[in-house]
Amino acid sequence: MLVAIRDVEDALTDLYSRWADAARSQNQAVQLATREYVRLAEQQYRQARELPDRHRRRCTLLNNELSAAQILNQRLVSTVLLIESPLAAGGTPRRERHAVALIEPAISPVAP
């Protein structure tokens, strides 16, 4: 009878220790996976939060480039008007020549 009780006790201890080890290992795996999931979710959230800032910076850059192109356009038109000016050729100014309008860009500034 004592042998049977000891065998049952050994079997229960063995069963408990095996399941406890398996449960412990599984819990560690779950915790690691959860931490990794949370880390990735936070990373994606930070990247998504940065998108509007990147968009605003890109719009600012494009607007600055557009302004620079418009200024260059105005300088070139002014240079052409100066070269075509009758005063530069020693003549008298004609009003028709001053009616040349600046070339307006077909692109409007980018809204942020």
HELIX and SHEET records of a PDB file:
HELIX    1   1 LEU A    2  GLU A   84  1                                  83    
HELIX    2   2 ARG A   95  ALA A   99  5                                   5    
END                                                                             
